[in-house]
Amino acid sequence: MTRALLLSLPLALAACATTPTPPEVRTVEVQIPVPVHCVVQPVTKPAFAVDALPLGSKAPAQMRALRAERKQRIGYEAELEAALLRCMKP
């Protein structure tokens, strides 16, 4: 038993003599998308021309109101799309 102890003593001392190398520290940039609250001015809904027509209006008046409303809706949709694009840009 003493012989095994005497043989293992130099091995144990040799293991203590080596100094461990310090770990390598690296900084790694990881890009993670983070949701951000979008703040835009609310788009006000226009008073559409057809809604102002009285009941029983004649066909020419209805057609004028429908053409006017179409242009109003195109403008309103353009404003909504612009607000949406402002939120989607990084």
Buried (B, 14 or more C-beta within 10 A) or exposed (E): EEEEEEEEEEEEEEEEEEEEEEEEEEEEEEEEEEEEEEEEEEBEEEEBBEEEBEEEBEEEEEEEBEEBBEEBEEEBEEBEEEBEEEEEEE
